[in-house]
């Protein structure tokens, strides 16, 4: 998907969806480091309720202290549908 034609996001929720459209996947750390979004998992849940098809992949690793750690990455499963919902979000927020 070429996002150069999409309007820029105006809310944190639309920023999360825009990021997924740009990259096809993401995880909480990437959202924080690249976009300063602290509550990405909550945004993912809201987007799912709005109809965006987002898959979750669990990753397991051992941290430097020897503890098991699990984190999730999120993947768009229907880019066309996600683009339509993104455009609705943007137009909903810009109408007065």
N, C-alpha and C positions, 0 to 999 in steps of 0.2 A: 504494500500500500504506500502510495506517495502522499505523505502528509503535508507537503508544501501547499496544497490546495485547501487544506482544512484551516478554519479559523483557529487562532491561538486559544488555549483554555483560559477561563476566567474564574474558575473555582478550583478548590482542591480536588473535588470529585472529578471534574472534567480533566484536570491535570493528570490524574491517575490513569484515566481511560486513554488520554492522548499519548501518555508514555507507553502504555501497552500497545497502542496502534503503531507507534514508532518502532518498537523493539520486539513485538510479538510475545515477550515474556518479561517478568520482573520479579523481584523479591523485596522484602521490607527494607533491607539494607540499601539496595540500589535506589529505591524511592527516596530514602532519607539522604543519602550521599549526593545524588544527582538533582533532586527536586526539593529537598527539605520537607518532605511529607512524613510526618511522624506516625500517623494512624492509617497507613496503607491497608492493613487487613480490614479495618472497618469500612473503608471506601470500597474495597473489593466486594464486601457483603452487600452494600447498598447498590452497587452496579449490578450484582447478580439479581437482586430484587427488581431492578429496573428492566431485566431481561437480557443483560449481556452474558454471553456464554463464556465463562472463565473456568478453566480447569486448574486443579491444584496438584502439584507434585511435591511430595515430601522428600526431604534430604536428611540423611543421618550422618553425623560425623562425631569425632571425639575432639573436644577442645584442648587447649594447651594444659589444662589442669587434670586431664584424663576423664572428664565427664562426658557422657553421651549428650549430644545436642541435636535437636530436630528443628529444621526451619522449612518453610514452604516457598515454592516459587509459583507464580501465577502465569497461565498461558491462555491467550485468546484462542477459542476454538472456532469462532465464526467472525472473521474480520469484517465482512460486508455488513452483517447485523450490528456489530459494535460501532462501525462508522455511522450507520443510520441513527443509532441511539446517541452517539456523540453529537451529531449535528442537531438533534432535538434538544439535547441539554444546552448547547450553546445558544440556540435560538430562543429557548425558554428563558434563559437568563438575560438576553439582550432586549427582549420586548419590554415596552413600557406602557 
